[in-house]
Amino acid sequence: MALKATIFKAELQVSDMDRSYFQTHPLTVARHPSETDERMMIRLLAFALNAHFSLNTSELLQFTKGLSSDDEPDLWLKNLHGNIEHWIEVGLPDERRIRKGCNRSNKVTIYTYGEHAAPLWWKNIESDLARFDNLSIYYLSAEDTAAIANMTGRNMSLQATIQDGDIWFGDESNTIMISPEIWKATDL
């Protein structure tokens, strides 16, 4: 019998000073059986960094099937016509998957992590990705991702404050400052 996803509830309060975006999002997150707490929490952080509000509910940033699907990123923002506006990945996707995202959407963002694996991945893939002007890649340090993984709970109340590219991310008892390292910035 296949293992089922574990369901987590999060109330995520986003205060993005850079975009003048202030909203609370009640979220249900399904954690794939092979997904770690660290990766799931990075998906929540990615949601906070790219949160989007529209009066039209079909234009909301959404979690996808993620690890359960080869054709979908971890998060996406679609327009009214069903076209992908923003493709968001977490981890170390291969060049083929990144190319697919860059060809199918207006903007692609990757949040990579892993103290040893991420720099090696970047060294091996950097030249192949230079041609994509709609791609941004951010590296999250091992210390930061371990700290947010420790905030995991079945019912979470999280806050994300974003200003000048820095993120203060926390729960009821802890807050950490995260400064993602920019490995590739979009030309858009």
Buried (B, 14 or more C-beta within 10 A) or exposed (E): EEEEBBEBEBEBBBBBEEEEBEEEBEBEBBBBEEBEBBBBBBBBBBBBBBBBEEEEEEBEBBBBBBBEEEEBBBBBBBBEEEEBBBBBBBBBBEEEBBBBBBEBBBBBBBBBBBEEEBEEBBEEBEEEBEEBEBBBBBBBBEEBBBBBBBBBBEEBBBBBBBEEEEBBBBBEEEBBEBEBEEBBEBEE
